């Protein structure tokens, strides 16, 4: 079983918030420059998320 993790308040109001804002901004940039639909952005984010998902092969990361 994985140990529960949560960001501290300082992290939530700092690096986490900044990361969120930057991801949203870059997704909007992608849409503006490629005219792709939201579904394409969601598909890209899903591929990115899969790189961070825990799988039997990736245990220990």
C-alpha positions in Angstrom: 0.0 0.0 0.0 1.3 3.5 -0.9 1.8 6.0 1.9 -0.6 8.9 1.8 1.0 12.2 0.6 -0.2 15.7 0.7 1.4 19.0 -0.1 2.0 21.5 2.7 0.1 24.8 2.7 3.3 26.5 1.7 3.7 24.2 -1.3 0.0 24.5 -2.2 0.3 28.3 -2.3 3.7 28.2 -4.0 5.1 25.6 -6.4 1.8 23.7 -6.8 -0.2 26.8 -7.7 2.6 28.0 -10.0 2.7 24.6 -11.7 -1.1 24.6 -12.2 -1.1 28.1 -13.7 1.8 27.2 -16.0 0.1 24.0 -17.3 -3.1 25.8 -17.9 -1.2 28.7 -19.7 0.7 26.2 -21.9 -2.4 24.3 -22.8 -4.1 27.5 -23.9 -1.0 28.4 -25.9 -1.1 25.0 -27.6 -4.8 25.5 -28.5 -4.1 29.1 -29.8 -1.1 28.0 -31.9 -2.6 24.8 -33.3 -6.3 25.4 -33.2 -6.7 22.0 -31.7 -9.9 21.1 -29.8 -10.1 20.6 -26.0 -10.3 16.9 -26.6 -6.8 16.9 -28.1 -5.4 18.8 -25.1 -7.1 16.2 -22.8 -5.6 13.4 -24.7 -2.1 15.0 -24.4 -2.5 15.5 -20.7 -3.6 11.9 -20.4 -0.5 10.7 -22.0 1.6 12.9 -19.8 -0.3 11.7 -16.7 0.4 8.1 -17.7 4.1 8.8 -17.3 3.5 9.4 -13.6 1.0 6.6 -13.0 2.1 3.8 -10.8 2.5 0.5 -12.7 4.2 -2.7 -11.7 7.1 -1.9 -14.0 7.5 1.6 -12.6 7.4 0.8 -8.8 10.0 2.6 -6.9 9.8 5.8 -9.0 
